[in-house]
Amino acid sequence: MTETTNTTLSQEERGPAQSAGDQQGPGKLEMVLGISSTGHLVTDPVAKGTFFHPIGNGIRCVHGGELKDTTLLQGHTDVVNCVAISPNGACLASSQLGKHTDVILWDAVNLKKRSVLCVHDFGVQDLAFSHDGKLLASMGSTKDDRIYIWDTSTSNYVCNASLKGRSFESVSWRGSLDERTGSYVFVTCGNSGVFVWTVNPYTGSLSAPVECNAGSLKRHCTCCVFDTHMGSQDLFFCGTTSGDVLCYTYKSVILKHVFPVSKGRINTMVAVPQTDLILIGSEDQHVYAFDCRAGASNKLVQVESGIVSIALGASSGSEVHMFVSTHDCTIWGVTCTASGGRWVASEVAKLEENHSCAITCLTTTAATAAGNEYWFSSDTKGNICAWDSDCKMRLKLNLGYNGPKTMGNLLGQRSEDSKVIKVVTSMVQLPGPDGPTLLCGKSDGNIQLFSIQETPQGGLSLKSEWQVDQAHKDAVVTSVTCDGVIMASGSSHGEVKVWDFGTRRLVSSRKDHVSAVTGCELIQQGQVVVTISKDTKCKYYNWAKNISGVFFVMEASRLNGLCITRPDEQLLVSAGSDKYLTTWNLANTETVFSVQAHTQEATCLSLSPSNALVVTGGADRVLRVWGTAQGNLRATLEGHCGAVVCVKFLSEHKIISADDSGAIILWDCAGC
């Protein structure tokens, strides 16, 4: 076990959270889109409508349910997996995965770090505050094998104990002190059973856990909650992988009832204060209302994916508001009311949709015939998403794969059911006489063109106009570009092809690179293709004259980003694994400037419409805005919770960027 260290930060060390509208200097975070597909969602019990949830290595706070008013809390070094908030809304706790796991306590009002608790060696499984907010339980993973009880006022631990190799998933505190001893009581449950613990914070004692007797019944428990209304009977309830709810008595630690509720795994349970209602979220996509007095349940609402968490909003005795998060990273608002002796859903609204995995590419905006502007994003699960000017998702199209929702199937790899995910790996919007189109290079080797269509009802759709099958056989189309007449594409095998865009006829094909092509651009009225590759080379190919050559070589540096100033075609801008941003004169191939842009690999870049600015994104989670002519730093944009994977200028003063956690951030760069 590592030495226990509790780091309490001074006011100077705390620093500001990244908040929309709060950043000083040129460039500021305007909006954050995204939510972890597995992390908890919790609501502020005081600031109604405000909720917190993990996103990559950070925590996103949405104030008052207003998506444009968001704050990012950053301080973790690995993916955040748990968040919990004290009953009085004063303290927020968060934890992460990985080794040497930190638990961070935040001032939930001012959104500043209070302290960092460094004791867990191998990840935290769950966090929970006591009923009065004075104690926090941090339960380690099976490998970590310890549970700690913390004094939230001092950030010191009160006591700790070994889990003795037991596997637990959830921890929940009793809603009041034990009447006999004055001790705090909590329950842990998991595959190893259900155990009751008692804590005396004044003596620092944590009793040996008492296993609850379930007789011959074998269940894998996933979550637990104490009854908040029938306290005199001392009941608590556990959800299971089989969809049953187990009812235990706390004092006698025996199983009292088994209630079948769901057809799928129960992932979350929330007791509504001062009622008999327990809200249950299941893997079968349903939210259930469970009456713990009658032992009866009914379906409240079905959503589009398995339920991850439920958090209470404003509630009364006869009306309950809740936020529901799902595996596909959608947040729903649900209102249920008591009617005829049961609870029914009276209002259901989809509040927010997001990507549930890493983003692969972004496009700039284009206006439809009706004058509406949209930009697009794609992800590693084969989804194309359309967003309007308010950054609201208007469309999610999956390219033919709806298999297991796992992260293991990337870029054409096979999934558990042997299907292939068709991932868009390169994407560009093109203007057209009948409205904009979307040109996509895909992981299955195909190139596909979609028309962007608006319906009379205000909806949006993508219609496939054509597809070039096996444009790059047995390879991933890693880059595609088009000037309206000529189309060029590059592949993961280093092959470069030139096409007649109107007829889709192959004009020329060359294997110019020994590694994957990471970018291609057309110049000189489409007669010359400029390409970059992971093989460190930037090459040009005049397909009309069948002339090719090496434009430049970046020693020991994979090239990741390429842009050319338009319409003058005077400058070429590149970035790569050497962390540098470099600008070249296309006429004489001389370097205009080269500057270290990031502390880790530079992963992407984009030019502003006027060519005055260039923005770079890096694996260091930072964006930097530069003057294109001289390479002077104009702004540093910090806020991403994962490595930045793509970035685009939406306009001269708006930047959109995405990272490998699935988060998308809109930036205002006015004044840069």
N, C-alpha and C positions, 0 to 999 in steps of 0.2 A: 504494500500500500504506500502511495506517495505521502510525503509530509503534508499535513493540513495547512493550507494557506488561505486566508481571507483578505482580499485586497479591497479596502474601502477607499474610494476615490475622493479627492478633494474637489471643491467647486471648480478650480482651474483645470483639473484633469478630466472633468466630465465632458466638456465640449458640447456643442449643440447637436441635436438630432437633425437629420436631413429632412427638411419640411418644405412642402410646396409653398412658395412665396416668401420663405424666411431667409434664403441664402443671400449673402452680400456679394457685391461685385458683379461683373458681367457674367451672364449665364446662370440660370437657376432651374431647379427641378420643378416641373409644373404638374406632372401627374405620374402615378405609378400604377401599372396594370400587372396583376399576377397574384397567385396564391399557391402555396405548397399543396400537392395532391395528397399528402399524408399527415400534415400537421394539424394541430388543434386550432380552433377558432374560439375566441373568448370575447365577451362583451363587457364594457365598462358598466358596472352596476349603478354608477352615479351619472356619468355623462351619457344619457340615453341615445342609442343609435350608433355610438362609437364602438368599433370592434378592432381587435388585434389578431394577426395570424402570421405564421412563419412564411418567409419567402427567401429561398436560398440560405445564405448566411445571415440574414437579417429578419426583422419583424416589421411588418407594415401596419400602420395605424390609420384607419379610415375614420375621420371625425364626423360624427353625426350622420353616418351613412352616406355622406357626400363624397363620391369617388374623386372629385377634383380637389378635395381637401385631404391630402394624405401626408403622413410623416413616416420616414424610414428610420428605425432604430438599428444601429450597427455596432458591433463589438465582438461578435463570435468569430471563431476561426474555422468553423466547419458548419455543416448544414444544421439549421435550427429544427428540432423535432418536437419540442414541447413548449407551450406557453400556458401560464395560469395567472389569474388576477385575484387579489384579495377581496373578500366580501364588501369592504368599504371603498374599494376602487382606488386605494392609495398606492398599492405596490403591485408591480408586474414582475413575474419571474419567467425566465426562459432558459432553455438548455439546448445542447447540441449533441451531434453524433461524434464518433471518432475517439482517439486517445486523448488523455489529459483533458477531460471534458470540463468546461466551465459552466457554472450556473450563474446567471447574471440577475441581480435585483435592480429594477428600474423604478424611479419615481413616476408613477403612472399619470400624474397630473402635469408635471413639467416635462415629462419624457426625457429624463436624464438618467444616466447610470448612477446607482447608489453604491453598489459593491459587486465584486466578482468573487465567487466562491469556488475555489480550486481544490477539490478533493476527489472527485470521481476519476478513475483511471480509464474506463472503457465505456463511456456513454451513459446517458440517463434515459430511463424508460418512461418515467412519468413524474409530474410535479403536482402538488396539491397544497392549498392553504387550509389551515384550521378554520373553524366557524367564525372565530373572532379576528382572524388575520394575524395573530401573534406568532404562529408557528408555520413553517413551511417544511413539507416532506419532499425530499428528492430521492427517488428510488432508482438505483442503478440497474444497468442491464444484467443479464445472467452472467456475463463475463466479468463485469465490474463487481457484482455480488455484495453490494453494501447499500444500506439505506441510512440517510442522514436526516435529522430533525434540526431545523434552524430557528433561531430567534430573529425574527424579521426586523426588530428594532435595533439590534446591535450587529447583525450579520455574522454572529458567532454560532457555531453549532452547539446544540444542547446535548445531544447524544447521538450515537450511531450504533449499528449492529450489522452483523453478517447475515446475508440471506441464505447462507448454508447451501448454496448451489440450487436453490429453488428458482423456478422461472415464473416471474410475475409480470403482468401487463398494466395493472391499474392500481392506484391508491386513492382512498376516499376517507375523509374525516367524518366522525359523528357530529351532528348539529349542535351538541351541547356537551358539557362535562359529565363525566360519570357521577351519578348522584351519590354513590356509595363512597368513592375514594377522592373525588374532585380531580381526577386525572383526565387527560385528553385521550380519545379513543380513535383509532383509524383501522381500516381494513385494507389488506392487499389480496389480490386475486390473480389467477393465471392458470397455466397448465399444471402447476404444482398444487392447486387447491386454493382454498379460501382461509385466510388467517386473520385473527383479531389481535391488535397490539394496543398497549396502553403506555402513555408517556406522562411522567411527572417532570415538568420543566424546571421546577424549583430545586429538585434534587439531582436532575440530570439523568434520571433512570428511565430506561426503555425495557419494558418487560419482555420476557421470552414470548414469542407469538403462540397463540392457541389456535390449533387447526379446528375448523368447523367440521362437524360430523355430518356427512352426506350419505352415510350408509353404503350401500352397494352402488349408488349412482355415480357414474363417471362423466364429468363434463369439463371442458376447457373453457374457463371463464375469461372474458375479455375486458369487462368494465364493471364498476360497482358504484352504488349510490345509496346513501341513507335516506330513509323516509323522513321528510321534513314536517309532516303534518301529524302523523300518528306516533309521536315520540314516546308516548307511554308504553307502547308495545315493543319498542326497540327493534324495529325491523330494518334490515337492509337487503338490497336486491342486487343480483349479479346477472349480467348478460353473458351469453355463451356463444360458441361457434356454431352450435346446432340450432340457434334461434330461440332457445328456451330462456325464461327468466327464473332464477332460483331465489326463493325468499328464505332468509335466515333470521333467527332471533339472536340478537347481540349477546344477551346475558347468558343464555343457555348454549350458545354456539352450536345449534343444531339446525338442520334443514327442515323448514316448515312446509313449504309448498314448491311445486314445479309448475310453471305456467308456460304453455306453448304460445309463442307470440309471432315469430317471424319464420319465413322459409329459408332465410340466409343468416349468415353470421351477424350478430349484434355488435356494432362498432362503438356505439356511444349511448349513454343514458344520462338524462338531466331531470332532476326532481324540481318541480315548480313549487316554490314556497307557499305555504298556507293553503295548499290544495292536496287532493289525493292523486294528482296527475304526475306521472313520470313519462317524459318524452323519450322515445327509443328510435335510434337511427340504425338501419340495417343495410347489409350488403345487397339485399334484394331490391334496393332503390326506394324503399318505403320509409316514411316516418309514421310511427305508431303512437297512439295515445293509450297508455296503460293505467288503469284505475287500480292503485295498489290496495285500496280498501276492498273492492269487489273482486279483484283478481281477474278482471276482464280487460280486453284490449280491442282496439279497432284501428283500421288504417286511416291516417289523416290525409296523406298526400303521397303520390309517387312522382319522383323526379327522373332524370335521365341517366343517372349513374349511382353507384353505391355511396351511401352516406358516410362521411368521415367524422363530422362533428356537428353538434347542435349547441347553440348559445342563446340564452334568453335575452329578449329585448324587454320593453315595457310590458308589464303584465298586471292583471287584476284577478279577482276571484273568478270571474266569468269569461275573461278574454286574455289570451296569451299570445304574445308576439315572439317570434324566434328567427334566428339566422341559421341556415343550413348550408354546410359546405360539402362538396362531393369530390369523388376521385377525379372527375374530369375538370376540376378547378372552377366549378360554377358555384356562385353564392346565391341562395334563394332567400326571399323573405316570406315567411308563412305566418298567418294569423289564424288561430283556432278559437272557437267559442263553445261554451257549454250549451247543449241543446238537447232536451228530452232525455236527460240522464246520461248523455255521452258527449264526447268532444268531436267537433267537426271542423274542417278547414273552411274558413269563410273568405280567405284571401290568399292567393299564391302568386308571387311575382319573381321573375328571374332578375336579380339585381345586377349581376356581373358575370360575364363569361371570360375565360382566360385560356391560355395554352397550359397544358398539363405536363410539358416536357420541354427540352431545349429547343430554342428557335434556330432555324437553319438559314432563313433569309428574310429580308424586308424589301419593300418597294417604295418609291416616291409616290406622291399623289397624282391623280389624273381626274379630270372633270368629265362627267357623263353629259349626255345631250341635255339633260335637265339642269345641268350646272352644279350637281352635287359632286363633292370630291371624296375619293376613297383611297386608302392605302392598304397594302396586303402584307401578311406574314405567313410563314409556313413553319412546321415543326417536324420533329423526328418520328412522330406517329402518323405521318402522312396527311396532316390537316393543312388546308389553306383557309385563312381567316381574313375577312374583309372588315375594315374599321372606317367609321365615318369621321368627319372633321372634329367631332366631340370625343373621339377615341372610344366610341361605343361599338362593340362587335355587332356587325350586321349579318354576318354569314360565317358558317363553319362548314367546309366541304371536305370530306374524307375521300381520298383517292383510291377507293376500292378495297380498303382493309378495315375490318372492324373486329379484330381478334383480341387476344388478352391485352389488357392495358398495362404493359410492362415497358421498362426503359431499355431492355436488353436487345430490342430489335431495331437496329439503326442502319440507315442507308442500304436497304436491300437485303440485310441479313434475314435469315429465316426465323420465324417465331415458333412458339410452342406447337401450333397446329399446322406448321409447314407452309403457311402462306407467306407471301413477301409483301412487306410494307413498301408502298410507292411514295417515296419521300421527295418533295420538291427541294432540290439542292441549288437551284439558280432560278431567278425570277425577275422579270422586268415588265413594266407597263408600257404599252405602245399606243400612241394616238391613232385614231382611225376615222374614216368618214362617217361611220355609224356609231361612233363612241369608242372609248378605249378598250384595248384587249390586254390579256395577260399571257405572256410567253413564259413557259416553264420548262426547265431542264430537270429530269427526274433520275432517281437512283436506279430505275429499271432499264436505263439506256434510252428511253424515249424522250421526245420533245413534243410538247402539247401546247396548243393555243386555245385560250378561252375568251369568249366575248363576255363583257360585263353588262348585265341587263338589269334594268329596274322595272318592277311590276307596277301596274296602276295603283295597287294598294300600298305602295311605298316599300315593298320588299326588294331584295337584291338576290340575283342568281348568277352563276357562272355556267355558260353553255359551251361545251366542247365543240370547237369549229373544225379542228383537224388534229391529227397526231402522226408524227413520224416514228414508226415503230423501229426499235433497235437502231436508232440514229447512231449510237455508239454501242456496238454489240458486246455483250458481256462486260459492260463498264458502266460507271456512273457518269451522267452528264454533270460535270462540276461547274460549268460556266456556259452561259448563253447570252448573246447580245444581238441586236438587230437595228438597222437604220431605216426600216420600212421597205427596203429593196433587197438587201443582202442580209443574211443571217449567218452568224458564226457560232461555233460551239466547241468546247473543250471537254476532255474526259479524264477519268481517274487513271487511265493508261498513258496519258501524255499526248493523245491524238487530238489534232485540230482539224475541223471540217468547215467548209464554206458552202452555203446553200442559197439557191434562189428562193427568196421568201414567198413570192407569189405562187410558185409551182411546187415548192418543197423539193426541187431537183438538186441533187448533190453536184456541186460545181467543182470542188477540189477537196482533197484529203491528204494530210501529212501527219507523220508522227514526229513532231518537232521537239518533244520533251521526253525525258526518261522517267519522269515522275508526274504526278497529277497536275493538271492545269488548274490554277486557282483564280484566274481572271482573264478575260479577253475583251478587247475594244476594237471597233472599226474606225479607221481614219481614211483620208483621201478619197472621199465619196464611196466608201465601202470597198475599195480595191486593196487595202492593206489591213491585215489583222495583226494586232499587237497582243501578245500573250505573256503571262507570267506563270511560274510553276514552283512547286516545292523543290525542284532541282536547282534552285537559286538563280535561274536564268530568266531574263526578259528577252523575247524574240519578236521579230517582225516577219510577216509573210505577205508578199505582194502576189496574190493568187493570179491576178490578170497577167503578170509577166513571169510568173513562176520563179520569183526571186525571194530568197529568205536569208536571214542572218541573225546574229546575236546583237541585241541592242545594248545590254549591259549584264554583268554577272555580279551578284552580291555574295561575296565569299562567305561560305558556311551559314547562309541565312535563307530560310524558306521564305518565299515571297507570298504574302497573303492578300494584299490589297492593291488595286490598280485603278486610277482615274486619269482621264485626259481632259484638259480644259476645252470647252466648247463655246462658240463654234470655231475659234481661231486655231485649235489643235497645236498650240505652241508648247505647252508644258505637260509632262507626264509625272504623276505623283504615285509613289509606291511606299509600302510598309511591309515589314516582315518580322521574322523571329529574332533578328538582331536588335529589335526594340526601336529602330530608327525610322523616321519619316524622311524620305528623300525626294527631291524634285529635280527633274531632268529637262533639259532643253531638247525638244524633239528634232529641231533643225540640225543641231551639231552634236547631239548626244552628250553634251557636257552637263555636269552636275551644277545646278543652281544653288542648292543648299542641302545639307543633311544634318538632322538634329535628333538627339535621342528623345523619343516621344513618350516612352513608358519604361517602367522598372522591370516589366516582364514583356513577353512577346507582344508585338503589335499585331492585332488580329484582323483589323478591318479599317476602312476609311471611306470618306464621301466628300465630294465637292459641293459647295453651295451653288445655287443657280447662277449667280453672277461670277463664279470662280474666285471671288475675293477671299473665301475662307475654305479651309479643309479641316475636317474633324477626324480624329483617329480614336479607335477603341483598342483596349488591351486586355491581356489576361490578368492584369493588376486591378481590374474592375473599374478603371478610370477612363473617362473621355477627356480629350484635350482638343481645343479649337486653336488653329494656327492661321496666321496670315499666309496666303498662298505665295505671294510674291517674295517675301523675305524670310519666312519661317519663324516669325515672332509669335510667341505664345500669347494668345488672346484670352483664354479662359480654361480653367480646369474644372470638370464636372464630375463630382463624386456622388455616388448613391447606389450603384449597382451592387447586388449581393452575390454575384457570380462573375465569371470571366465574360467580358463583352464579346459577342460573336458576330454582330452585324450592326451597322449604323447607316442612317440616311438623313439627308436634309429634306424635310418636307416643304420648306420654303426658305427664304433667306434668313429667317430668324427663328425657325422651328426645327428641332432635331429629334428624331426618334431612334432609340437604340434598344437592343435586346441582349440578354445574357443566357448562359447555359442553365440557369435555374428556371427559365421560362418567363422571366419578368420582362416587361417592356416599359420604358420610361420616356416620357415626352419632356423635352427641355425647351426653355425659352432662352435663346441666345442673343436677344436684342442687346445692343451695346458692345458686343464682342468685336 
